[in-house]
């Protein structure tokens, strides 16, 4: 059954009769597609919800409707991906329940990991290799020889020699700790290129697995070596009676497939609701499918255009193929409903973001329209050309000063950046520029000065007058040298000349003391951090060759980069500013924005 307004009208009319000829107030507040999604029965439900279309309200309303229709709270579970998402749904559901006069219990709202952890504790009593009282393996920070940090499951560090020490793979200890945990995580979670591998036995004894390193280089590891480490790691977890975060999902899926008798009593739901469905991995999707095989109705909400976590296992095909995959379930019928009314952004922002995202091939066809608040759409999206990141930062500071002279508060404004680099994050450039002007600013999750940056400070203390150019020319080594050069190059581009100047800049940025007044300042955060949030004014940087889109992005990866830009644009309610410079590269987002109908603004900083 397809998304069809005539079907909606008929369905809503039938439901209205059940309510005595008039829908209750809490349902009347929804638009027709939202009502249709809430009231749908006797089929699976796919709700595609673009930015600002009210997906949380719709999800909570559907849960309340199912409760009022007779579904017991214990027969329903709502899954999401973050604690923030869980709290948002719980808060909205409790508000709706109070408004509707519902005094009963509400269903469980859980993150995927919390849901799986609860199931593991149940089946640990029923014959699973995990025993009651099992531990969760925490991640530990490991400092490499070049001064940079890795986050590694503790078991890899504590039992390194046993797990990795005897390999003849040609890799150093640092490289093994960097690559093997990542590749095993991706195999167990499911990865677009590596696939899903829940058991090491399914890996070949010959052949290679290719992983992308932090610097974009291709790392090739023999499958036989991965198979060996994978097997040893699982044995070590069994000996320790411990499980890591990826394993929480992987082991639940394995139990559903191989030992259903020990887990099925705990997953017999009449309804399973999933928020942010575009973020599901292959393993998470596998759990959903296994539960649906028991006759559970699925209601999933998401936006395939906002799939931006494929590096962590998210698979956009889970949404794209939802209906087709349901054809293999006991309940085959699927209702698809598109929420297309954007209540957040003005029409111009919606127009530009739609023109941009329609260039992607891997997406469900839909058209979002701005409705509701009458934001001025005349001047809403601005494109500025800047010679480099630091010129862009000054332009942004200049524009922010203008905005605050026109009734905008600093807390209304967010600066979003693509790269969360270990060297010199883009956010730091804006942070520094705003500070120079004395403007309040809040850098979310302030950057930790790494050991390599500390080495810059130490070098500056010994040779304060050494030029940055000299320091660059004197760097030696391989990995550390490349990282160090990138840091120094960034400062040189900022027009600093000596190491002592670099040290002073680092001291300001690493002070860590953010005053209380800055909590109400301009927000600086990555695009990934901004997902699910909104701001009256958004600044986006830096659209340039090798920067945004990332230099490693090709094919489907380029589509994800475009989805990132789409997410950034759609965080804005009233104004969106983009900064960058044109290039000859075919993958040029600056030129794409121009083709969306935006003309570049002035490049100079207005000092008036």
C-alpha positions as semicolon CSV with decimal commas, in nm:
position;residue;x (nm);y (nm);z (nm)
1;X;0,000;0,000;0,000
2;X;0,150;0,332;-0,103
3;X;0,147;0,680;0,038
4;X;-0,189;0,813;-0,090
5;X;-0,391;1,107;0,044
6;X;-0,719;0,943;-0,062
7;X;-0,635;0,638;0,145
8;X;-0,546;0,870;0,432
9;X;-0,882;1,047;0,408
10;X;-1,073;0,720;0,404
11;X;-0,870;0,575;0,688
12;X;-0,896;0,887;0,905
13;X;-1,274;0,898;0,848
14;X;-1,309;0,536;0,960
15;X;-1,106;0,603;1,271
16;X;-1,296;0,924;1,342
17;X;-1,620;0,723;1,364
18;X;-1,465;0,512;1,640
19;X;-1,404;0,832;1,839
20;X;-1,768;0,941;1,817
21;X;-1,734;1,153;1,504
22;X;-1,446;1,372;1,615
23;X;-1,081;1,299;1,678
24;X;-0,954;1,395;2,025
25;X;-0,765;1,722;2,062
26;X;-0,423;1,558;2,086
27;X;-0,481;1,402;1,741
28;X;-0,635;1,713;1,589
29;X;-0,306;1,894;1,646
30;X;-0,142;1,669;1,386
31;X;-0,158;1,720;1,010
32;X;-0,320;1,455;0,788
33;X;-0,008;1,250;0,706
34;X;0,087;1,250;1,076
35;X;-0,265;1,140;1,170
36;X;-0,253;0,865;0,909
37;X;0,078;0,742;1,050
38;X;-0,057;0,744;1,405
39;X;-0,385;0,568;1,324
40;X;-0,250;0,302;1,086
41;X;-0,332;-0,060;1,182
42;X;-0,277;-0,418;1,067
43;X;0,037;-0,357;0,863
44;X;0,396;-0,254;0,901
45;X;0,459;0,119;0,882
46;X;0,741;0,316;0,722
47;X;0,736;0,688;0,797
48;X;0,986;0,898;0,606
49;X;1,023;1,216;0,806
50;X;1,227;1,501;0,661
51;X;1,388;1,771;0,877
52;X;1,146;1,964;1,095
53;X;0,845;1,749;1,002
54;X;0,753;1,646;1,359
55;X;0,877;1,287;1,370
56;X;0,915;1,277;1,751
57;X;0,561;1,404;1,798
58;X;0,435;1,147;1,547
59;X;0,627;0,861;1,708
60;X;0,502;0,946;2,058
61;X;0,145;0,995;1,931
62;X;0,150;0,657;1,760
63;X;0,266;0,489;2,081
64;X;-0,016;0,657;2,277
65;X;-0,273;0,556;2,014
66;X;-0,164;0,193;2,033
67;X;-0,198;0,203;2,413
68;X;-0,546;0,353;2,390
69;X;-0,639;0,092;2,126
70;X;-0,565;-0,185;2,373
71;X;-0,197;-0,269;2,330
72;X;-0,043;-0,350;2,668
73;X;0,272;-0,151;2,758
74;X;0,473;-0,473;2,797
75;X;0,376;-0,574;2,443
76;X;0,541;-0,269;2,291
77;X;0,897;-0,138;2,286
78;X;1,039;0,182;2,135
79;X;1,403;0,181;2,021
80;X;1,623;0,480;1,947
81;X;1,995;0,551;1,918
82;X;2,091;0,792;2,191
83;X;1,999;0,877;2,545
84;X;1,893;1,222;2,422
85;X;1,655;1,060;2,172
86;X;1,518;0,829;2,442
87;X;1,452;1,118;2,680
88;X;1,289;1,326;2,403
89;X;1,041;1,048;2,317
90;X;0,968;0,972;2,685
91;X;0,908;1,339;2,759
92;X;0,675;1,385;2,461
93;X;0,487;1,061;2,534
94;X;0,430;1,154;2,899
95;X;0,305;1,499;2,795
96;X;0,063;1,350;2,543
97;X;-0,059;1,088;2,792
98;X;-0,133;1,358;3,048
99;X;-0,312;1,572;2,788
100;X;-0,519;1,274;2,670
101;X;-0,607;1,165;3,024
102;X;-0,419;0,835;3,000
103;X;-0,303;0,728;3,346
104;X;-0,155;0,388;3,266
105;X;0,206;0,279;3,222
106;X;0,400;0,373;2,912
107;X;0,606;0,124;2,712
108;X;0,980;0,079;2,741
109;X;1,183;0,339;2,551
110;X;1,540;0,216;2,511
111;X;1,854;0,272;2,315
112;X;1,960;-0,026;2,105
113;X;2,250;-0,105;2,338
114;X;2,033;-0,080;2,649
115;X;1,776;-0,309;2,488
116;X;2,039;-0,566;2,395
117;X;2,210;-0,547;2,734
118;X;1,879;-0,624;2,905
119;X;1,828;-0,928;2,679
120;X;2,182;-1,052;2,744
121;X;2,121;-1,039;3,119
122;X;1,809;-1,250;3,066
123;X;1,971;-1,513;2,847
124;X;2,283;-1,531;3,065
125;X;2,058;-1,733;3,297
126;X;1,943;-1,968;3,022
127;X;2,246;-2,127;2,859
128;X;2,430;-1,845;2,681
129;X;2,811;-1,843;2,703
130;X;2,784;-1,521;2,902
131;X;2,728;-1,601;3,269
132;X;2,532;-1,398;3,526
133;X;2,732;-1,102;3,653
134;X;2,921;-1,052;3,324
135;X;3,117;-0,729;3,278
136;X;3,108;-0,462;3,011
137;X;3,444;-0,404;2,843
138;X;3,523;-0,035;2,858
139;X;3,733;0,153;2,605
140;X;4,075;0,279;2,708
141;X;4,289;0,555;2,564
142;X;4,621;0,440;2,425
143;X;4,898;0,688;2,341
144;X;5,087;0,588;2,027
145;X;5,457;0,652;1,979
146;X;5,381;0,956;1,762
147;X;5,186;1,115;2,046
148;X;4,840;1,060;1,906
149;X;4,570;0,873;2,087
150;X;4,364;0,565;2,009
151;X;4,047;0,452;2,181
152;X;4,077;0,074;2,214
153;X;3,868;-0,190;2,398
154;X;4,058;-0,258;2,720
155;X;4,096;-0,629;2,644
156;X;4,316;-0,553;2,342
157;X;4,556;-0,363;2,567
158;X;4,546;-0,594;2,867
159;X;4,602;-0,910;2,661
160;X;4,795;-0,768;2,367
161;X;5,064;-1,034;2,347
162;X;4,810;-1,312;2,353
163;X;4,578;-1,156;2,096
164;X;4,812;-0,973;1,862
165;X;5,171;-1,027;1,966
166;X;5,266;-1,320;1,747
167;X;5,130;-1,199;1,412
168;X;5,354;-1,185;1,105
169;X;5,148;-0,918;0,931
170;X;5,424;-0,659;0,893
171;X;5,244;-0,409;1,116
172;X;5,376;-0,232;1,424
173;X;5,208;-0,258;1,764
174;X;5,052;0,084;1,714
175;X;4,914;-0,016;1,375
176;X;4,772;-0,343;1,508
177;X;4,595;-0,166;1,793
178;X;4,463;0,089;1,546
179;X;4,342;-0,146;1,271
180;X;4,236;-0,482;1,418
181;X;3,980;-0,354;1,675
182;X;3,826;-0,130;1,405
183;X;3,798;-0,401;1,143
184;X;3,654;-0,653;1,391
185;X;3,403;-0,393;1,512
186;X;3,293;-0,324;1,155
187;X;3,256;-0,691;1,073
188;X;3,039;-0,758;1,380
189;X;2,824;-0,446;1,337
190;X;2,795;-0,487;0,962
191;X;2,964;-0,253;0,719
192;X;2,870;-0,138;0,365
193;X;3,192;-0,278;0,217
194;X;3,301;-0,543;0,468
195;X;2,956;-0,693;0,522
196;X;2,830;-0,863;0,839
197;X;3,042;-1,135;0,998
198;X;2,918;-1,257;1,336
199;X;3,152;-1,557;1,355
200;X;3,521;-1,562;1,259
201;X;3,473;-1,903;1,098
202;X;3,292;-1,737;0,810
203;X;3,608;-1,548;0,711
204;X;3,826;-1,696;0,440
205;X;4,175;-1,835;0,501
206;X;4,292;-1,652;0,192
207;X;4,214;-1,306;0,064
208;X;4,237;-0,954;0,202
209;X;4,021;-0,703;0,383
210;X;4,071;-0,337;0,301
211;X;4,037;-0,069;0,565
212;X;4,078;0,305;0,529
213;X;4,329;0,468;0,764
214;X;4,291;0,804;0,934
215;X;4,490;0,978;0,664
216;X;4,292;0,824;0,380
217;X;4,543;0,555;0,298
218;X;4,425;0,203;0,215
219;X;4,526;-0,055;0,474
220;X;4,517;-0,414;0,350
221;X;4,504;-0,693;0,610
222;X;4,496;-1,065;0,525
223;X;4,166;-1,227;0,618
224;X;4,352;-1,514;0,783
225;X;4,512;-1,270;1,032
226;X;4,180;-1,098;1,105
227;X;4,022;-1,441;1,152
228;X;4,290;-1,538;1,404
229;X;4,263;-1,217;1,610
230;X;3,883;-1,223;1,590
231;X;3,871;-1,581;1,723
232;X;4,122;-1,506;1,999
233;X;3,929;-1,195;2,101
234;X;3,601;-1,387;2,133
235;X;3,777;-1,658;2,340
236;X;3,928;-1,392;2,565
237;X;3,585;-1,235;2,623
238;X;3,447;-1,577;2,717
239;X;3,730;-1,634;2,963
240;X;3,676;-1,290;3,116
241;X;3,295;-1,331;3,115
242;X;3,278;-0,993;2,947
243;X;3,121;-0,830;2,642
244;X;3,202;-0,514;2,447
245;X;2,948;-0,267;2,310
246;X;2,947;-0,410;1,958
247;X;2,907;-0,758;2,102
248;X;2,588;-0,660;2,283
249;X;2,413;-0,636;1,947
250;X;2,603;-0,917;1,775
251;X;2,536;-1,172;2,050
252;X;2,166;-1,092;2,067
253;X;2,140;-1,143;1,691
254;X;2,329;-1,472;1,713
255;X;2,101;-1,592;1,993
256;X;1,789;-1,502;1,792
257;X;1,922;-1,699;1,495
258;X;2,090;-1,994;1,666
259;X;1,935;-2,029;2,011
260;X;1,580;-1,895;1,980
261;X;1,459;-2,111;2,270
262;X;1,661;-1,906;2,522
263;X;1,562;-1,561;2,396
264;X;1,220;-1,574;2,230
265;X;1,021;-1,542;2,557
266;X;1,171;-1,193;2,597
267;X;1,109;-1,060;2,245
268;X;0,743;-1,144;2,187
269;X;0,606;-0,797;2,117
270;X;0,295;-0,703;1,927
271;X;0,455;-0,371;1,823
272;X;0,816;-0,262;1,777
273;X;0,870;0,109;1,709
274;X;1,211;0,230;1,587
275;X;1,318;0,594;1,573
276;X;1,600;0,724;1,349
277;X;1,576;0,409;1,140
278;X;1,827;0,542;0,888
279;X;2,098;0,495;1,155
280;X;2,049;0,119;1,194
281;X;2,341;-0,109;1,118
282;X;2,318;-0,447;0,948
283;X;2,333;-0,621;1,286
284;X;2,062;-0,399;1,439
285;X;1,846;-0,446;1,132
286;X;1,901;-0,821;1,173
287;X;1,758;-0,809;1,526
288;X;1,454;-0,614;1,405
289;X;1,396;-0,870;1,129
290;X;1,422;-1,167;1,367
291;X;1,169;-1,010;1,605
292;X;0,935;-0,931;1,313
293;X;0,944;-1,300;1,211
294;X;0,749;-1,373;1,531
295;X;0,454;-1,170;1,401
296;X;0,550;-0,831;1,543
297;X;0,424;-0,517;1,368
298;X;0,708;-0,280;1,277
299;X;0,669;0,099;1,285
300;X;0,986;0,274;1,178
301;X;1,054;0,645;1,141
302;X;1,357;0,802;0,977
303;X;1,504;1,005;0,694
304;X;1,732;0,832;0,446
305;X;1,863;1,176;0,345
306;X;2,012;1,210;0,695
307;X;2,215;0,888;0,696
308;X;2,553;1,027;0,807
309;X;2,697;0,751;1,025
310;X;2,800;0,484;0,776
311;X;3,152;0,494;0,927
312;X;2,988;0,349;1,239
313;X;2,782;0,090;1,053
314;X;2,466;0,278;0,948
315;X;2,323;0,132;0,629
316;X;2,089;0,348;0,418
317;X;1,955;0,038;0,238
318;X;1,769;-0,059;0,558
319;X;1,527;0,222;0,480
320;X;1,541;0,199;0,104
321;X;1,455;-0,174;0,106
322;X;1,222;-0,178;0,408
323;X;0,908;-0,265;0,210
324;X;1,078;-0,531;-0,006
325;X;1,226;-0,704;0,299
326;X;0,885;-0,711;0,466
327;X;0,763;-0,933;0,183
328;X;0,956;-1,217;0,348
329;X;0,781;-1,174;0,686
330;X;0,461;-1,338;0,818
331;X;0,297;-0,993;0,801
332;X;0,378;-0,864;0,451
333;X;0,164;-0,555;0,407
334;X;0,345;-0,222;0,451
335;X;0,201;0,128;0,463
336;X;0,441;0,407;0,360
337;X;0,369;0,762;0,471
338;X;0,585;1,065;0,390
339;X;0,595;1,358;0,630
340;X;0,681;1,649;0,403
341;X;0,572;1,961;0,591
342;X;0,878;2,131;0,737
343;X;0,777;2,345;1,037
344;X;1,135;2,451;1,113
345;X;1,293;2,633;0,820
346;X;1,178;2,902;0,580
347;X;1,098;2,819;0,220
348;X;1,429;2,936;0,076
349;X;1,634;2,711;0,305
350;X;1,407;2,420;0,219
351;X;1,434;2,493;-0,157
352;X;1,814;2,501;-0,157
353;X;1,851;2,191;0,062
354;X;1,605;2,000;-0,160
355;X;1,789;2,096;-0,481
356;X;2,111;1,976;-0,320
357;X;1,992;1,640;-0,186
358;X;1,806;1,547;-0,506
359;X;2,147;1,502;-0,670
360;X;2,183;1,179;-0,467
361;X;2,080;0,853;-0,632
362;X;2,045;0,642;-0,316
363;X;1,731;0,796;-0,170
364;X;1,354;0,768;-0,147
365;X;1,174;1,021;-0,366
366;X;1,005;1,294;-0,162
367;X;0,964;1,669;-0,170
368;X;0,971;1,877;0,148
369;X;0,771;2,201;0,173
370;X;0,807;2,480;0,429
371;X;0,491;2,556;0,622
372;X;0,392;2,721;0,944
373;X;0,601;3,009;1,067
374;X;0,621;3,297;0,825
375;X;0,996;3,341;0,810
376;X;1,114;3,580;0,542
377;X;1,236;3,373;0,250
378;X;1,383;3,656;0,047
379;X;1,727;3,657;0,200
380;X;1,779;3,330;0,380
381;X;2,076;3,144;0,226
382;X;2,410;3,317;0,169
383;X;2,728;3,195;0,003
384;X;3,064;3,361;0,073
385;X;3,394;3,298;-0,099
386;X;3,701;3,298;0,125
387;X;4,064;3,242;0,026
388;X;4,115;3,007;0,322
389;X;3,959;2,885;0,644
390;X;4,091;3,175;0,848
391;X;3,953;3,437;0,612
392;X;3,622;3,252;0,638
393;X;3,642;3,268;1,017
394;X;3,687;3,646;1,003
395;X;3,394;3,679;0,762
396;X;3,179;3,476;1,000
397;X;3,279;3,695;1,295
398;X;3,189;4,003;1,092
399;X;2,847;3,864;1,002
400;X;2,777;3,761;1,361
401;X;2,846;4,117;1,477
402;X;2,593;4,242;1,221
403;X;2,332;3,986;1,328
404;X;2,360;4,072;1,695
405;X;2,307;4,438;1,608
406;X;1,977;4,327;1,452
407;X;1,811;4,159;1,749
408;X;1,972;3,814;1,727
409;X;2,117;3,667;2,045
410;X;2,456;3,496;2,040
411;X;2,289;3,173;2,153
412;X;2,070;3,185;1,838
413;X;2,378;3,123;1,624
414;X;2,568;2,801;1,549
415;X;2,884;2,745;1,347
416;X;2,903;2,394;1,199
417;X;3,219;2,237;1,064
418;X;3,285;1,920;0,864
419;X;3,623;1,815;0,996
420;X;3,694;1,722;1,354
421;X;4,063;1,695;1,280
422;X;4,325;1,593;1,533
423;X;4,550;1,866;1,403
424;X;4,373;2,197;1,397
425;X;3,996;2,169;1,394
426;X;3,802;2,412;1,181
427;X;3,610;2,508;1,491
428;X;3,926;2,647;1,647
429;X;3,969;2,901;1,369
430;X;3,623;3,047;1,436
431;X;3,671;3,018;1,812
432;X;3,993;3,219;1,791
433;X;3,842;3,483;1,559
434;X;3,540;3,538;1,786
435;X;3,761;3,558;2,094
436;X;3,980;3,823;1,934
437;X;3,669;4,041;1,898
438;X;3,563;3,965;2,254
439;X;3,244;3,785;2,148
440;X;3,098;3,512;2,369
441;X;3,150;3,165;2,225
442;X;3,093;2,808;2,337
443;X;3,299;2,536;2,169
444;X;3,107;2,215;2,229
445;X;3,332;1,936;2,351
446;X;3,644;2,155;2,343
447;X;3,937;2,003;2,165
448;X;4,193;1,826;2,380
449;X;4,549;1,926;2,305
450;X;4,716;1,606;2,193
451;X;5,067;1,495;2,276
452;X;5,186;1,607;1,935
453;X;5,054;1,958;1,998
454;X;5,228;1,952;2,335
455;X;5,550;1,871;2,150
456;X;5,493;2,189;1,948
457;X;5,468;2,382;2,273
458;X;5,783;2,219;2,409
459;X;5,970;2,289;2,086
460;X;5,857;2,652;2,102
461;X;5,987;2,680;2,459
462;X;6,332;2,562;2,347
463;X;6,345;2,750;2,015
464;X;6,101;3,043;2,049
465;X;6,234;3,230;1,747
466;X;6,240;2,930;1,515
467;X;6,020;2,999;1,216
468;X;5,728;2,772;1,135
469;X;5,882;2,711;0,792
470;X;6,207;2,590;0,952
471;X;6,016;2,361;1,187
472;X;5,823;2,211;0,895
473;X;6,143;2,149;0,699
474;X;6,310;1,982;0,996
475;X;6,033;1,732;1,078
476;X;6,134;1,371;1,030
477;X;5,965;1,035;1,053
478;X;5,652;0,912;0,879
479;X;5,317;0,931;1,063
480;X;5,411;1,181;1,331
481;X;5,588;1,404;1,079
482;X;5,286;1,419;0,853
483;X;5,058;1,504;1,146
484;X;5,301;1,762;1,282
485;X;5,344;1,929;0,944
486;X;4,967;1,957;0,902
487;X;4,945;2,137;1,237
488;X;5,226;2,378;1,156
489;X;5,094;2,441;0,805
490;X;4,756;2,537;0,955
491;X;4,919;2,795;1,180
492;X;5,135;2,928;0,898
493;X;4,820;2,980;0,692
494;X;4,689;3,184;0,986
495;X;4,982;3,423;0,920
496;X;5,179;3,318;1,228
497;X;5,553;3,307;1,169
498;X;5,735;3,172;1,477
499;X;5,686;2,880;1,713
500;X;5,644;3,114;2,007
501;X;5,337;3,264;1,836
502;X;5,201;2,913;1,785
503;X;5,256;2,836;2,153
504;X;5,062;3,146;2,260
505;X;4,772;3,053;2,032
506;X;4,767;2,700;2,171
507;X;4,770;2,832;2,525
508;X;4,453;3,033;2,458
509;X;4,271;2,745;2,293
510;X;4,375;2,484;2,551
511;X;4,302;2,693;2,858
512;X;3,974;2,503;2,893
513;X;3,822;2,769;3,111
514;X;3,492;2,860;2,956
515;X;3,311;3,125;3,154
516;X;2,948;3,090;3,249
517;X;2,856;3,375;3,020
518;X;2,991;3,179;2,727
519;X;2,725;2,915;2,783
520;X;2,497;3,165;2,609
521;X;2,750;3,237;2,337
522;X;2,781;3,134;1,974
523;X;2,778;2,751;1,951
524;X;3,061;2,586;1,761
525;X;3,011;2,218;1,687
526;X;3,055;1,952;1,419
527;X;2,775;1,866;1,179
528;X;2,747;1,523;1,340
529;X;2,699;1,687;1,679
530;X;2,426;1,914;1,538
531;X;2,200;1,633;1,412
532;X;1,857;1,653;1,575
533;X;1,904;2,017;1,676
534;X;1,800;2,353;1,530
535;X;1,915;2,715;1,543
536;X;1,775;3,040;1,401
537;X;2,107;3,107;1,225
538;X;2,364;2,854;1,102
539;X;2,711;2,909;0,954
540;X;2,866;2,618;0,757
541;X;3,227;2,569;0,657
542;X;3,447;2,493;0,465
543;X;3,331;2,406;0,110
544;X;3,658;2,352;-0,071
545;X;3,868;2,094;-0,252
546;X;3,974;1,808;-0,020
547;X;3,787;1,971;0,270
548;X;3,415;1,940;0,211
549;X;3,351;1,697;0,052
550;X;3,630;1,504;0,221
551;X;3,914;1,414;-0,013
552;X;3,850;1,043;0,048
553;X;3,488;1,057;-0,070
554;X;3,397;0,887;-0,397
555;X;3,082;0,712;-0,521
556;X;2,837;0,640;-0,240
557;X;3,074;0,811;0,005
558;X;3,020;1,134;-0,189
559;X;2,647;1,091;-0,138
560;X;2,702;1,073;0,235
561;X;2,909;1,393;0,220
562;X;2,614;1,557;0,043
563;X;2,384;1,424;0,314
564;X;2,613;1,587;0,570
565;X;2,575;1,922;0,396
566;X;2,200;1,865;0,378
567;X;2,185;1,801;0,754
568;X;2,388;2,118;0,817
569;X;2,161;2,334;0,599
570;X;1,843;2,200;0,755
571;X;1,953;2,287;1,110
572;X;1,879;2,652;1,017
573;X;1,540;2,807;1,085
574;X;1,584;3,156;0,939
575;X;1,931;3,205;0,788
576;X;2,207;2,979;0,655
577;X;2,555;3,104;0,563
578;X;2,800;2,887;0,367
579;X;3,172;2,956;0,323
580;X;3,429;2,810;0,090
581;X;3,607;2,856;-0,238
582;X;3,556;2,714;-0,587
583;X;3,789;2,451;-0,724
584;X;3,844;2,258;-1,044
585;X;3,754;1,936;-0,866
586;X;3,446;1,765;-1,007
587;X;3,324;1,699;-0,653
588;X;3,287;2,065;-0,566
589;X;3,008;2,148;-0,319
590;X;3,076;2,521;-0,351
591;X;2,979;2,501;-0,718
592;X;2,684;2,277;-0,636
593;X;2,542;2,544;-0,405
594;X;2,581;2,799;-0,686
595;X;2,388;2,566;-0,917
596;X;2,116;2,558;-0,651
597;X;2,063;2,926;-0,726
598;X;2,286;3,095;-0,467
599;X;2,525;3,371;-0,572
600;X;2,850;3,432;-0,383
601;X;2,866;3,734;-0,154
602;X;3,161;3,969;-0,092
603;X;3,494;3,823;0,008
604;X;3,631;4,114;0,210
605;X;3,564;4,178;0,576
606;X;3,353;4,485;0,639
607;X;3,516;4,667;0,927
608;X;3,246;4,926;0,968
